[in-house]
Amino acid sequence: MKSSMSKTTRMMTTAIGLVAVAALAVGPAIAQEETASEQESSRILAPVTVTAQKIEQNLQDVGVSVTAYSGAQLTALGFNNSVDLIAQTPGLQASGYGGGALNSFNIRGVGQNDFAANQEAPIALYVDEVYQSSNVTTRFALFDIERAEVLRGPQGTLFGRNSTGGLVHYITAKPTEDFEGFAQFTIGEQGRRRVEAAVGGGIADGVAFRLSANHNENDGLMENDIGPNQMQQDDSAVRAQLLLEPTSDLRVLFKAQYAKEDDAPGGYSFGLPPYNATDFFGYVDADGDPFTISQDGPSFKKSEAVDLTSTVNWDLGWADLTSVTNYQDIDDSYGEDADASPNSVFNYGQETAIKQVSQEVRLNFDGERHQSVVGVYFLNIDGDYSTRQFGDAFFGPDVFQSFATQETTTYAVFAQTEYSLTDKAALTLGLRYNKDEKDYSLVSADFGFPMYSDTLEEDDFSGKVQIDYRATDDVLLYAGINRGTKSGGFNLPLTPADPTTLQYDGEKLTSYEIGAKTSFGNYARLNTAVFYYDYQDYQAYNIDAFFNTLLFNADAQFSGAEVELILNPADGLDIMLGASYLDTEVTGLPTDFNTFDPITFAPAQNFPTGAEKAPLAPELSLNGLVRYERPAFGGTVAIQGDFNWQSEHKFNLASSPVTREGSYGVLNAKLGYTSGDDRWSASVFVKNLTDERYRTFGVDGTLFFGSQADIFGPKKWFGADLRVNF
């Protein structure tokens, strides 16, 4: 721990040092420019409006642990993908299975590692108030974003099932009557190229549009000696929006988005445990470089997604009516070389086709002493899933396939009110009733599976009781109890599995949390929270002896604390600091849930028995950002350094040392210039400045292949971007 903390200290020192160097570099120019009183105020401390309670509120007025960024802040800080946001959000982690082809968010230790396409995660992902059910949609760039919000803790009352641990909500930029637009170009090492653009404005009285697009590609971040490079990216998206305001009381927004990926994510690096010299077939990774590989199997991710949304806001006088209607059509094909070697051992692929329809209608209304919301919700997910496995060592020349279908139908009603008890105290009461039905069928004729089909029906209640106390105009204290639920479901095995392991029950989480939000004028903002989680039927995850990914029920108790501090100690100087502490324990794990060698049937590894720490739950995580802006050369020069550090953690419940990742920290730096009229800006940056080697995911393949398959975070790389506003 001592050495880890010293690394953190060095990173913070480096970041501050970068700021000092930049200040010296631009000092002569600054002397000729505007005085301190004329300088722009803090970008980071600017007020941020959030919709965590289904109404627009200032971030500091919401009794919820929220990290939020406006679009202007995201642009200024250089955050253009979900990973950037994660790095500066306390308590938020992500794993990137398949080289980031499928991302899984984790908040306060709550998350899900199961990458099966039919599984929904306990961290809900929303875009413009629309739930994104499939994990194949989590790998995306952020483009033309108005705001990003991360809500920690159960959000079941207003956002429904599968938000047990919290949610991530992205709000896209909307059309306005004013003509505006921008174009941003980014280049970097290894052929990284990114283009983002948007244009919009009024086209008639009460009619406005906005058109946005994004394209991202690279030449492959992992060099393959015997085949195409892996971790290649080639994806595009276009979004069109039309806003109609026929009257001052009615606002109708239509949004259509199309996204396409043609990638080679791959990302596995052949690793060797200390006790193995080679894999079972004689292959040795000679150079030990995780970014140079020798893999014979295919790696691809091809997907198309159509997203259609209509949002109606109608001021009825006595209430505001909101209707959000959405349709999604997703087709995804994914393949990987799972053994990460030049030998034809085990290759995996999956096909996914999902159609999703959702509808929410709610009323927001206020009284003299209350703010209230009531609503109804409907969701239908119709999915077809197929998996295939092939490789000479295990399957010979054959390809073994399994097929499954799953239809999920959800109905919900919800209500929440915030009632002012006094001028300083308010009581929040919320309740949601949710009814789930899942129809599932599985067949794997290649393995002689009998046809399995079943229906799961669940009725759940989520709720919230909370007291907010406004101690002063700048201090908000809150204490609350939240109950969140995550629906049960069915596993999607790759190979023969015990039918009794296919179904698992829904989990229930009761959260106890106290927090404080404090503002110090225009100089600082300090937010803290302490929480305790009590689980019933926690959905644990593991990989069995036949490489099946399985969810099963256990119990769990989590506790922890977070702190966020944002400082503007001087004009042009912004500092963000965050820390998260976690203590997790998963209990009631079956003692016979061990992994056996499929050939000898001897116990192979120490997989979960009894109690384990939760995956992706580092005991301590730290983040920080230092940004310094000063007038210079007719505009503004800014230098920025940011870091993220995590203590040791695991990638799944297994006790195997292969699935453990030691503590590590990542440092980034950026130097930018913005013109005086704010029409254009340019910057140069470096990611992973110290070239830290760290894993974002690891699979223990010692049982199957004699080796481990690891996914490493990107190595150090340099880039530059240019943005033009018009």
WOHU-V349342 format. One record per residue. N is the residue number from 1. PHI is phi in degrees with one decimal (999 if undefined). Layout:
N;PHI  N;PHI
This chain:
1;999  2;-62.2  3;-65.0  4;-64.1  5;-66.3  6;-66.3  7;-63.2  8;-62.0  9;-60.1  10;-62.7  11;-64.4  12;-62.9  13;-63.3  14;-63.1  15;-59.6  16;-64.8  17;-63.0  18;-61.0  19;-60.8  20;-64.1  21;-61.0  22;-61.6  23;-61.2  24;-67.3  25;-66.6  26;-99.4  27;-51.8  28;-57.6  29;-69.9  30;-61.2  31;-60.0  32;-95.3  33;-106.4  34;-63.9  35;-76.5  36;-60.2  37;-68.1  38;-95.0  39;-75.2  40;-68.4  41;-71.7  42;-58.4  43;-75.9  44;-75.4  45;-84.5  46;-58.5  47;-56.9  48;-121.4  49;-89.8  50;-125.6  51;-121.7  52;-60.3  53;-107.7  54;65.6  55;-137.2  56;-79.4  57;-142.4  58;-66.3  59;-50.5  60;-79.4  61;-100.5  62;-106.1  63;-79.5  64;-138.1  65;-75.0  66;-128.2  67;-112.7  68;-139.7  69;-133.7  70;-76.7  71;-60.5  72;-63.3  73;-68.0  74;-59.1  75;-66.8  76;-61.6  77;-81.8  78;79.8  79;-86.4  80;-128.0  81;-152.3  82;-65.2  83;-65.8  84;-59.5  85;-64.6  86;-59.9  87;-61.2  88;-111.8  89;-121.8  90;-57.9  91;81.8  92;-111.1  93;-129.2  94;-148.3  95;-113.4  96;-121.2  97;-63.0  98;64.6  99;68.9  100;88.6  101;-62.7  102;-129.8  103;-104.5  104;-129.0  105;-82.2  106;-139.4  107;-122.4  108;55.1  109;83.1  110;-93.2  111;-173.9  112;-145.7  113;-90.5  114;-63.5  115;-95.1  116;-58.9  117;-68.8  118;-87.7  119;-91.7  120;-103.6  121;-87.1  122;-79.5  123;-106.1  124;-75.8  125;-110.3  126;-122.1  127;-128.4  128;53.1  129;69.8  130;-110.2  131;-72.2  132;-103.5  133;-77.0  134;-93.3  135;-70.4  136;-72.7  137;-98.2  138;-81.6  139;-94.8  140;-155.2  141;-83.9  142;-90.5  143;-139.8  144;50.1  145;-99.6  146;-83.6  147;-163.3  148;-129.3  149;-128.2  150;-120.2  151;-104.5  152;-96.9  153;95.4  154;-58.0  155;-126.2  156;-66.8  157;-62.7  158;-95.6  159;-113.0  160;89.4  161;-61.6  162;63.6  163;-124.8  164;-56.4  165;-93.7  166;136.8  167;-154.6  168;-117.4  169;-126.9  170;-108.1  171;-113.1  172;-79.6  173;-65.8  174;-106.4  175;-63.5  176;-134.0  177;-71.4  178;-79.0  179;-70.9  180;-157.2  181;-179.6  182;-158.5  183;-139.8  184;-131.0  185;-123.1  186;-129.8  187;-129.0  188;-161.4  189;-60.1  190;59.5  191;70.0  192;-68.3  193;-142.0  194;-142.5  195;-128.8  196;-133.6  197;-151.7  198;-154.1  199;-149.9  200;-171.6  201;161.7  202;-78.2  203;-119.8  204;-168.8  205;-60.3  206;75.6  207;-132.8  208;-142.9  209;-135.0  210;-150.2  211;-120.5  212;-129.2  213;-151.1  214;-149.7  215;-137.2  216;-137.9  217;-153.3  218;-152.6  219;-90.4  220;108.7  221;-86.0  222;-126.1  223;-81.0  224;-103.8  225;-70.3  226;-123.4  227;-168.6  228;-62.4  229;-60.2  230;-114.2  231;58.6  232;-85.8  233;-130.9  234;-153.7  235;-136.2  236;-140.1  237;-152.0  238;-135.2  239;-132.2  240;-121.7  241;-132.6  242;-129.6  243;-108.6  244;-116.9  245;-128.1  246;-65.1  247;-137.0  248;-70.0  249;-100.8  250;-126.5  251;-135.7  252;-124.1  253;-120.3  254;-108.5  255;-132.1  256;-129.8  257;-134.4  258;-126.6  259;-130.2  260;-139.9  261;-125.1  262;-140.8  263;-111.4  264;-127.8  265;-66.8  266;45.1  267;96.8  268;-76.0  269;-111.1  270;-70.5  271;-113.8  272;-122.4  273;-62.1  274;-61.3  275;-95.5  276;-123.3  277;-91.4  278;-141.4  279;-81.0  280;-64.7  281;-116.1  282;92.9  283;-79.7  284;-127.6  285;-78.9  286;-68.3  287;-90.3  288;70.0  289;-86.3  290;-68.6  291;-102.4  292;-121.9  293;-131.9  294;-136.4  295;-130.2  296;-91.7  297;-78.8  298;-73.9  299;-137.5  300;-158.9  301;-144.5  302;-119.4  303;-149.0  304;-135.8  305;-138.7  306;-115.1  307;-132.6  308;-120.5  309;-137.2  310;-123.8  311;-124.1  312;-115.1  313;-119.4  314;-129.5  315;-81.1  316;-87.6  317;96.2  318;-87.8  319;-160.7  320;-105.3  321;-96.8  322;-125.2  323;-126.2  324;-123.2  325;-116.3  326;-141.4  327;-133.2  328;-128.4  329;-132.2  330;-124.1  331;-124.1  332;-138.8  333;-129.9  334;-137.3  335;-144.1  336;-151.7  337;-90.3  338;-70.3  339;-85.5  340;57.4  341;-139.4  342;-77.3  343;-87.7  344;-82.4  345;-108.1  346;-149.3  347;-118.4  348;-131.6  349;-148.7  350;-146.8  351;-121.5  352;-134.0  353;-133.7  354;-129.9  355;-121.9  356;-130.1  357;-128.8  358;-140.2  359;-145.8  360;-127.2  361;-130.9  362;-144.2  363;-120.2  364;-108.4  365;-146.3  366;-119.0  367;-123.8  368;-62.2  369;-126.7  370;-144.6  371;-125.8  372;-133.0  373;-143.8  374;-131.9  375;-165.8  376;-129.0  377;-145.2  378;-136.4  379;-144.0  380;-132.8  381;-122.1  382;-115.7  383;-125.2  384;-114.8  385;-133.5  386;-138.9  387;-127.3  388;-143.6  389;-131.9  390;-153.9  391;153.0  392;-59.3  393;-64.3  394;-100.8  395;-118.4  396;66.9  397;-82.0  398;-85.7  399;-116.6  400;-104.3  401;-127.2  402;-133.8  403;-133.0  404;-146.2  405;-127.7  406;-148.8  407;-118.2  408;-114.4  409;-126.6  410;-129.4  411;-123.9  412;-150.4  413;-128.5  414;-148.4  415;-154.9  416;-150.3  417;-135.9  418;-112.0  419;-110.3  420;-77.9  421;-75.9  422;-140.7  423;-65.5  424;-112.9  425;-116.8  426;-138.6  427;-109.3  428;-110.5  429;-124.8  430;-140.9  431;-150.3  432;-139.1  433;-106.6  434;-130.2  435;-120.7  436;-116.6  437;-137.2  438;-123.5  439;-106.4  440;-130.9  441;-144.1  442;-139.5  443;-143.4  444;-134.8  445;-62.5  446;-62.7  447;-102.1  448;74.1  449;-60.0  450;-72.1  451;-61.3  452;-115.2  453;-147.4  454;-163.4  455;-126.2  456;-115.6  457;-121.9  458;-138.4  459;-119.7  460;-133.7  461;-118.2  462;-114.6  463;-159.1  464;-149.0  465;-131.5  466;-149.1  467;-112.6  468;-108.0  469;-130.4  470;-87.7  471;-63.0  472;-141.2  473;-61.0  474;-110.3  475;-128.2  476;-116.8  477;-110.7  478;-145.3  479;-145.1  480;-154.9  481;-121.0  482;-121.8  483;-120.3  484;-119.1  485;-132.1  486;-128.4  487;-65.8  488;-74.6  489;-177.5  490;-131.1  491;-74.6  492;-120.8  493;-73.5  494;-88.7  495;-131.6  496;-51.1  497;-137.8  498;-62.3  499;-55.8  500;-70.2  501;-94.3  502;-76.9  503;-102.0  504;-135.6  505;-86.9  506;-68.2  507;-104.0  508;-129.4  509;-125.8  510;-105.4  511;-112.1  512;-116.4  513;-142.3  514;-125.3  515;-155.7  516;-143.3  517;-123.4  518;-129.5  519;-114.6  520;-118.7  521;57.8  522;-94.7  523;-105.7  524;-160.5  525;-141.1  526;-126.8  527;-123.2  528;-134.5  529;-153.8  530;-127.6  531;-143.2  532;-137.7  533;-111.7  534;-121.0  535;-95.4  536;-125.5  537;60.1  538;-53.7  539;-87.4  540;-82.1  541;-137.0  542;-157.3  543;-113.6  544;-85.2  545;-65.1  546;-106.3  547;67.0  548;-82.3  549;-90.4  550;-131.0  551;-96.0  552;-147.7  553;-92.2  554;-145.9  555;-127.0  556;-159.0  557;-137.7  558;-120.7  559;-146.4  560;177.7  561;-153.6  562;-138.1  563;-143.9  564;-125.8  565;-129.3  566;-119.9  567;-123.2  568;-130.3  569;-69.2  570;-150.3  571;-55.7  572;88.3  573;-108.5  574;-120.0  575;-132.1  576;-116.9  577;-133.6  578;-145.9  579;-148.6  580;-138.6  581;-118.4  582;-134.5  583;-130.7  584;-121.7  585;-149.4  586;-101.7  587;-121.1  588;70.4  589;-71.6  590;-64.7  591;-71.0  592;-97.8  593;-85.2  594;-108.7  595;-104.9  596;-117.4  597;-61.4  598;-67.8  599;-98.6  600;-93.6  601;60.2  602;-88.2  603;-55.0  604;-101.8  605;-146.6  606;-86.9  607;-88.0  608;-54.5  609;-145.0  610;87.5  611;-140.3  612;-147.0  613;-73.4  614;-70.4  615;-72.8  616;49.9  617;-134.8  618;-61.2  619;-59.2  620;-136.3  621;-134.3  622;-131.0  623;-141.2  624;-162.0  625;-147.3  626;-123.6  627;-131.3  628;-127.8  629;-119.2  630;-145.8  631;-61.5  632;-168.2  633;56.6  634;80.7  635;-146.7  636;-133.6  637;-104.2  638;-133.7  639;-124.3  640;-141.2  641;-132.4  642;-141.4  643;-144.4  644;-140.9  645;-129.0  646;-132.3  647;-78.3  648;-56.8  649;-155.0  650;-115.9  651;-94.8  652;-154.2  653;-70.3  654;-57.5  655;-86.1  656;-58.4  657;-62.7  658;-65.2  659;-88.9  660;-97.6  661;-116.0  662;-70.3  663;-64.3  664;-157.1  665;-139.3  666;-122.7  667;-117.8  668;-122.5  669;-143.3  670;-150.5  671;-128.2  672;-137.2  673;-135.0  674;-121.8  675;-65.6  676;-62.5  677;-91.9  678;62.0  679;-83.0  680;-150.9  681;-147.9  682;-143.9  683;-152.4  684;-121.7  685;-150.4  686;-135.0  687;-102.8  688;55.9  689;-55.1  690;-89.6  691;54.5  692;-67.7  693;-98.3  694;-150.6  695;-103.7  696;-101.2  697;-164.2  698;-149.1  699;-118.4  700;-80.5  701;-103.6  702;-62.3  703;-72.5  704;-94.8  705;-123.1  706;78.8  707;-150.4  708;-117.5  709;-113.5  710;-118.0  711;-118.0  712;-97.8  713;-66.4  714;-58.1  715;-76.2  716;-57.4  717;-148.8  718;-107.2  719;-156.3  720;-149.7  721;-141.1  722;-135.1  723;-125.7  724;-122.2  725;-103.5  726;-147.5
